[in-house]
């Protein structure tokens, strides 16, 4: 059984120019090797798809039923053909090992991890819904890691040793980590408590700032991190949507918009769009030969050149994107602490947020005969990152000994069920309330209430439990809605709450 792990991130002191250059060159090699292996995988996949024997056997395999005894034999034959093209885990490792002979920095554990990541993509193409392997841009490589804390990247007593033994000053570099200056602060104490745990392995991370890359080490520690927040006991239902979350426990009801101050996020987005336009203008001025007369990009192979101004704007853009993502994540970490303080057994719906981001396949017209937009909820999900919140809650619960249950969305149908009549009533998305026993109840909060009272098979609400808990829920529901209405009146000019809360109907 795998031991629990947690991550501690510490800034690296790269004031020394040689250390910065060493890390820069290391990331360059990581990017080069990764894309070289990707190119090999893409070429071999294309050759495999043109293999006549493979195509014939694959058609036969797909046509056979699951219980057909001949299917297993075909599976072995297909696997042998795939392996003959080097498309297996150790085949990619062997190719990368051969490429690494001419490289100076990459450790064997690092390239093995690179191959593991690429192999996951190859598996999706071969055996799942993946379409192709894709290259990554140089500045998209923001981390590399090893497999153990004894070679390659070593953390020891406040220093990180890269390609260098701890006690032998030869090759590689030795970089000091930065600790909080105030030794009496809670932050310092937390980091010192984390460092008492055994370090499994290290990960080097870089982030873009206005003055260039800043480097960090992430120590993957064995055990559970020091707990800074209390964890409650009991059931909690959480109905997470693309932009909002409803939380119901025995003690209270809560309805919130996901993410930090949305005005702040909108300011970030406005600045990001402005920088993207500046980059596009700069790119067009520097590469007029790559564009057609109608300003579209010319087809075929192209060589791009970029000005110093372009790189400066790009650094600003990456800095803003990092700040935006950090702002949302910090809020979600605090919100997750608030949720688990209500209970340690949490029920949510198993949502596919990637599916909600995709455009609709069906073409529709409105009442005026005009085509409706096929866009769905991609922008809202990008602004609020609901999937990230789910992963944060799951991680925090695992440390606290709690459990996260994901109910079957299609069987449970929390938004349609009425525990009083024991019937399902489909509602339009615009209807933000449910009529329960003749009284309007906020739709998301009621769904969270049903999730909290889920049966053990996670396919239906426990009706008896719903009857026992409903009066307490309704009391907490009314308190929550009245508080939101009062705050909405006070903050009317700032558009405090989204219309999806449905406050005007309650």
C-alpha positions in Angstrom: 0.0 0.0 0.0 1.4 3.4 -1.0 2.3 5.7 1.9 0.7 9.1 2.1 2.7 12.0 0.7 2.6 15.8 0.7 4.6 18.5 -1.1 6.6 21.4 0.4 7.7 24.1 -2.0 10.8 26.2 -1.2 12.3 29.0 -3.3 15.9 28.5 -4.5 18.5 31.1 -4.1 19.7 31.6 -7.7 21.4 34.9 -7.2 24.5 33.2 -8.5 24.6 33.5 -12.4 26.2 30.1 -12.9 23.4 28.4 -11.0 20.7 30.2 -13.1 22.5 29.3 -16.3 22.9 25.7 -15.2 19.1 25.4 -14.5 18.3 27.2 -17.7 20.4 24.7 -19.7 18.9 21.8 -17.8 15.4 22.9 -18.8 16.5 23.4 -22.4 17.7 19.8 -22.5 14.5 18.5 -20.9 12.5 20.3 -23.6 14.7 19.0 -26.4 14.7 15.4 -25.2 11.0 15.4 -24.5 10.1 16.7 -28.0 12.6 14.4 -29.6 10.9 11.4 -28.0 7.5 12.8 -28.9 8.6 13.1 -32.5 9.7 9.5 -32.5 6.3 8.4 -31.0 4.4 10.4 -33.5 6.4 8.9 -36.4 6.0 5.3 -35.2 2.2 5.8 -34.6 1.8 7.1 -38.2 3.7 4.1 -39.5 1.6 1.7 -37.4 -1.6 3.2 -38.7 -0.5 2.5 -42.3 0.5 -1.1 -41.5 -1.9 -3.3 -43.5 -1.6 -6.3 -41.2 -2.3 -4.2 -38.2 -5.4 -2.6 -39.8 -6.8 -5.9 -40.8 -6.4 -7.5 -37.4 -7.7 -4.4 -35.7 -10.9 -4.5 -37.7 -11.3 -8.2 -36.9 -10.7 -7.5 -33.2 -13.3 -4.7 -33.0 -15.9 -6.9 -34.8 -15.6 -9.8 -32.3 -17.7 -10.0 -29.1 -16.1 -9.8 -25.7 -16.6 -13.5 -24.9 -15.1 -14.7 -28.2 -12.1 -16.9 -27.4 -10.3 -15.8 -30.6 -10.2 -12.2 -29.3 -7.4 -12.9 -26.9 -5.2 -14.4 -29.6 -5.9 -11.3 -31.8 -5.0 -9.1 -28.9 -1.5 -10.8 -28.6 -0.9 -10.5 -32.3 -1.8 -6.8 -32.2 0.5 -6.2 -29.2 3.4 -7.9 -31.0 2.9 -5.6 -34.0 2.7 -2.5 -31.8 5.9 -3.6 -30.0 7.7 -4.1 -33.3 7.4 -0.3 -33.9 9.0 0.5 -30.5 5.7 1.6 -29.1 6.0 0.3 -25.5 7.3 1.8 -22.3 10.8 0.4 -22.5 11.0 1.1 -26.2 10.6 4.8 -25.5 13.2 4.5 -22.7 15.7 2.8 -25.0 15.2 5.6 -27.6 15.6 8.3 -25.0 18.7 6.6 -23.5 20.3 6.7 -27.0 19.5 10.4 -27.4 20.8 11.2 -24.0 24.4 10.1 -24.9 25.0 13.6 -26.4 23.5 15.5 -23.5 25.3 16.9 -20.5 22.6 17.6 -17.8 19.7 15.2 -17.8 19.9 12.5 -15.2 18.6 8.9 -15.9 15.7 9.3 -13.5 14.6 12.5 -15.1 14.5 11.1 -18.7 12.7 8.0 -17.4 9.9 10.2 -15.9 9.7 12.1 -19.3 9.2 8.8 -21.1 6.6 7.7 -18.5 4.5 10.9 -19.3 4.8 10.4 -23.1 3.9 6.7 -22.8 0.6 7.7 -21.1 -0.2 9.8 -24.1 0.7 6.9 -26.5 -1.5 4.5 -24.5 -4.4 6.9 -24.9 -3.9 7.0 -28.7 -3.6 3.2 -28.9 -6.2 2.0 -26.5 -8.5 4.9 -25.6 -9.9 8.1 -27.1 -6.6 9.9 -27.8 -6.1 11.2 -31.3 -2.4 12.2 -31.5 0.7 13.1 -29.6 1.5 16.8 -29.5 4.7 18.8 -29.1 5.2 21.3 -26.2 6.6 24.7 -26.6 9.9 25.5 -24.9 8.4 27.8 -22.3 5.7 25.2 -21.4 8.3 23.0 -19.8 8.1 24.2 -16.2 9.2 21.2 -14.1 11.4 18.1 -14.0 11.8 15.5 -11.3 13.7 12.4 -10.3 12.5 9.2 -8.6 14.5 9.2 -5.4 16.4 11.5 -3.0 19.8 9.8 -3.4 20.9 10.7 -6.9 20.2 13.2 -9.6 18.4 15.8 -7.5 19.1 15.6 -3.8 17.8 17.7 -0.9 20.0 17.7 2.2 20.1 20.1 5.2 18.9 23.3 3.4 20.6 22.7 0.1 19.6 21.1 -3.3 22.4 19.2 -5.1 21.8 18.7 -8.8 24.0 16.2 -10.6 26.4 16.4 -7.7 27.0 14.1 -4.6 26.4 15.7 -1.3 29.9 15.2 0.1 31.9 15.6 -3.2 32.2 19.0 -4.8 32.5 17.8 -8.4 30.3 18.6 -11.4 26.7 19.8 -11.0 25.6 22.6 -8.7 24.7 23.2 -5.1 21.8 25.6 -4.5 20.6 27.0 -1.1 16.9 27.0 -0.4 15.2 30.1 1.0 13.4 29.9 4.4 11.2 32.6 6.0 13.2 35.2 7.7 10.9 35.4 10.7 11.7 32.2 12.7 8.8 32.9 15.1 6.2 32.9 12.3 3.7 30.1 11.7 4.9 29.8 8.2 8.5 29.0 9.3 7.2 26.6 11.9 5.0 24.8 9.3 8.0 24.4 6.9 10.3 23.1 9.7 7.6 20.5 10.7 7.3 19.4 7.1 11.1 19.0 6.8 11.1 16.5 9.7 9.5 14.0 7.3 11.5 11.8 5.0 12.0 13.3 1.5 11.0 10.8 -1.2 12.1 12.7 -4.2 12.6 16.3 -5.5 11.0 18.3 -8.3 12.5 21.5 -9.8 10.0 24.1 -10.9 10.3 27.4 -12.6 7.8 30.3 -12.8 7.9 33.4 -14.9 8.2 36.8 -13.3 8.6 40.2 -15.0 12.4 40.0 -14.4 12.7 36.4 -15.8 12.4 32.8 -14.4 12.4 32.1 -10.7 13.3 28.6 -9.5 11.8 26.5 -6.8 12.2 23.0 -5.4 9.2 20.9 -4.4 10.0 18.3 -1.8 7.7 15.3 -2.0 7.6 14.3 1.7 6.5 11.0 3.2 3.6 11.1 5.6 0.8 13.5 6.4 1.5 17.3 6.5 0.9 19.2 9.8 -2.8 20.0 10.1 -3.5 23.8 10.4 -7.3 23.6 10.3 -9.8 21.6 12.3 -11.8 18.9 10.4 -15.5 18.5 11.4 -17.4 15.2 11.7 -20.5 14.1 9.8 -22.0 14.3 6.3 -21.7 17.2 3.9 -23.4 17.5 0.5 -21.6 19.7 -2.1 -23.2 20.6 -5.4 -20.5 22.0 -7.6 -21.4 23.7 -10.8 -19.3 25.5 -13.5 -19.2 28.7 -11.4 -21.0 28.1 -8.1 -21.0 25.7 -5.2 -23.8 24.9 -2.7 -22.8 23.3 0.6 -25.2 21.7 3.1 -24.4 20.1 6.5 -26.3 19.7 9.7 -25.0 23.0 11.0 -25.5 25.3 8.0 -26.2 26.0 4.4 -23.9 28.0 2.1 -24.1 29.2 -1.5 -21.0 30.8 -3.0 -19.5 31.8 -6.4 -16.3 29.9 -7.0 -13.0 31.8 -7.0 -11.8 35.0 -5.5 -13.2 38.5 -6.2 -14.5 38.1 -9.7 -13.7 41.8 -10.5 -10.1 41.0 -9.8 -10.2 38.0 -12.2 -11.9 40.2 -14.9 -9.1 42.8 -14.5 -6.5 40.0 -15.0 -8.4 38.8 -18.1 -8.6 42.3 -19.6 -4.8 42.8 -19.1 -4.1 39.4 -20.6 -6.1 40.1 -23.7 -4.3 43.4 -24.2 -0.9 41.7 -24.0 -2.0 39.0 -26.4 -3.0 41.7 -28.9 0.3 43.4 -28.5 2.1 40.1 -29.1 0.1 39.4 -32.2 0.9 42.8 -33.6 4.6 42.4 -32.9 4.7 38.9 -34.4 3.0 40.2 -37.6 5.4 43.1 -37.9 8.5 40.8 -37.5 7.1 38.1 -39.9 5.2 39.7 -42.7 6.2 36.9 -45.1 4.2 34.3 -43.0 0.9 36.0 -43.6 -1.4 36.2 -46.6 -2.9 39.4 -48.0 -6.1 38.9 -46.0 -4.0 38.7 -42.8 -4.5 34.9 -42.4 -1.4 32.7 -41.6 0.2 31.2 -44.7 0.1 27.4 -45.1 3.2 25.3 -45.2 6.5 25.3 -43.3 7.4 28.7 -41.8 10.3 30.2 -40.0 9.4 32.7 -37.2 11.5 35.4 -35.8 10.7 37.5 -32.7 11.8 40.8 -31.4 13.1 41.6 -27.9 9.9 43.5 -27.3 7.9 40.4 -28.1 9.8 38.4 -25.5 9.4 41.1 -22.9 5.6 41.2 -23.5 5.5 37.4 -23.4 7.2 37.4 -19.9 4.6 39.9 -18.7 1.8 37.7 -20.1 3.1 34.6 -18.4 3.5 36.5 -15.1 -0.2 37.7 -15.3 -1.4 34.2 -16.1 0.5 32.8 -13.1 -0.9 35.5 -10.7 -4.4 34.8 -12.0 -4.1 31.0 -11.4 -2.5 31.6 -8.0 -5.3 33.9 -6.9 -8.0 31.4 -7.8 -6.1 28.5 -6.2 -5.5 30.4 -2.9 -9.2 31.1 -2.6 -10.1 27.5 -3.3 -7.6 26.2 -0.7 -9.3 28.4 1.9 -12.8 27.4 0.7 -11.9 23.7 0.9 -10.8 24.2 4.5 -14.2 25.8 5.2 -16.0 22.8 3.6 -14.1 20.1 5.5 -14.6 22.0 8.8 -18.3 21.1 8.5 -17.7 17.3 8.1 -15.3 14.6 7.0 -17.7 12.6 4.8 -18.4 14.6 1.7 -20.8 13.7 -1.2 -20.4 15.3 -4.6 -21.6 14.5 -8.1 -19.2 12.9 -10.5 -19.1 15.7 -13.1 -17.2 15.8 -16.4 -16.2 19.4 -16.6 -14.2 18.7 -19.8 -17.4 17.6 -21.4 -19.1 20.9 -20.4 -16.3 22.9 -22.0 -16.9 21.4 -25.4 -19.1 23.1 -28.0 -22.5 21.6 -28.7 -22.6 19.3 -31.8 -26.2 20.1 -32.5 -27.0 23.2 -34.7 -30.0 25.1 -33.5 -31.9 28.2 -34.5 -33.8 30.6 -32.2 -37.3 31.9 -32.6 -36.1 34.6 -35.1 -34.5 32.0 -37.3 -30.9 32.9 -36.5 -28.3 30.3 -35.6 -27.6 29.9 -31.9 -24.0 29.9 -30.6 -22.6 26.4 -30.0 -20.5 27.6 -27.1 -21.4 26.1 -23.7 -19.6 26.7 -20.4 -15.9 26.8 -21.3 -15.4 30.4 -20.3 -17.1 30.0 -17.0 -15.1 26.8 -16.2 -11.9 28.6 -17.2 -12.7 31.5 -14.8 -13.7 29.4 -11.8 -11.8 26.1 -12.1 -14.4 23.8 -10.4 -12.4 20.6 -11.1 -9.4 22.0 -9.3 -11.6 22.6 -6.2 -12.7 18.9 -6.2 -9.1 17.7 -6.3 -8.2 20.1 -3.5 -11.0 18.8 -1.3 -10.1 15.2 -2.1 -6.4 15.9 -1.1 -7.2 17.6 2.1 -9.7 14.8 3.1 -7.1 12.2 2.5 -4.7 13.9 5.0 -7.5 14.2 7.6 -8.8 10.6 7.3 -12.0 11.7 5.6 -13.8 10.3 2.6 -15.0 11.8 -0.6 -17.9 10.0 -2.3 -18.8 10.7 -5.9 -22.4 9.8 -6.7 -23.6 8.5 -10.0 -24.9 11.7 -11.7 -27.1 10.0 -14.3 -28.8 7.6 -11.8 -29.0 10.0 -8.8 -30.5 13.0 -10.7 -30.3 15.3 -7.7 -31.7 18.3 -9.6 -34.9 16.4 -10.6 -35.8 14.4 -7.5 -38.5 15.4 -4.9 -38.1 13.4 -1.7 -41.7 14.3 -0.6 -43.5 12.9 -3.7 -40.7 10.4 -4.5 -40.9 11.5 -8.1 -38.5 13.0 -10.7 -39.4 16.3 -12.4 -37.1 17.6 -15.1 -36.5 21.4 -14.8 -35.1 23.9 -17.2 -31.7 25.3 -16.4 -33.2 28.7 -16.0 -35.5 27.5 -13.2 -33.4 28.2 -10.1 -35.7 26.8 -7.4 -37.6 23.5 -6.6 -41.1 23.4 -5.2 -40.9 21.0 -2.2 -44.1 20.5 -0.3 -45.5 23.6 -1.9 -42.6 25.9 -0.8 -39.8 27.2 -3.1 -36.3 25.9 -2.2 -33.1 27.1 -3.9 -32.3 24.4 -6.5 -28.5 24.0 -5.8 -28.9 23.9 -2.0 -31.7 21.3 -2.3 -29.4 19.2 -4.6 -26.7 19.4 -2.0 -29.2 18.3 0.7 -30.1 15.2 -1.3 -26.4 14.4 -1.9 -25.7 14.7 1.8 -28.4 12.1 2.4 -27.2 9.7 -0.3 -27.8 6.0 0.1 -24.7 3.7 0.4 -24.9 2.6 -3.2 -24.6 6.3 -4.3 -27.4 6.0 -6.9 -30.3 7.5 -4.9 -31.2 9.7 -2.0 -32.1 8.0 1.3 -35.8 9.1 1.5 -36.2 8.3 5.2 -33.0 10.2 6.1 -34.3 13.2 4.0 -37.5 13.3 6.0 -35.5 13.3 9.3 -33.2 16.1 8.2 -35.5 18.3 6.1 -36.8 20.6 8.8 -33.3 21.4 10.0 -32.2 21.9 6.4 -35.1 24.2 5.6 -34.3 26.4 8.7 -30.6 26.7 7.6 -31.7 27.3 4.0 -33.9 30.2 5.0 -31.1 31.8 7.1 -28.7 31.4 4.2 -31.0 32.9 1.6 -32.0 35.8 3.8 -28.4 36.7 4.5 -27.6 36.6 0.8 -30.6 38.8 0.0 -29.5 41.4 2.6 -25.9 41.4 1.3 -27.2 41.6 -2.3 -29.2 44.7 -1.4 -26.2 46.3 0.3 -23.9 45.5 -2.7 -26.4 46.0 -5.5 -24.2 48.4 -7.4 -21.3 45.9 -7.4 -23.5 43.0 -8.7 -22.5 40.9 -5.8 -24.2 37.6 -6.6 -24.8 35.9 -10.0 -28.4 35.5 -11.3 -27.9 31.7 -11.1 -28.5 31.9 -7.3 -32.2 32.8 -8.2 -32.5 35.1 -5.2 -35.3 37.1 -6.8 -37.5 34.0 -7.0 -37.2 33.0 -3.4 
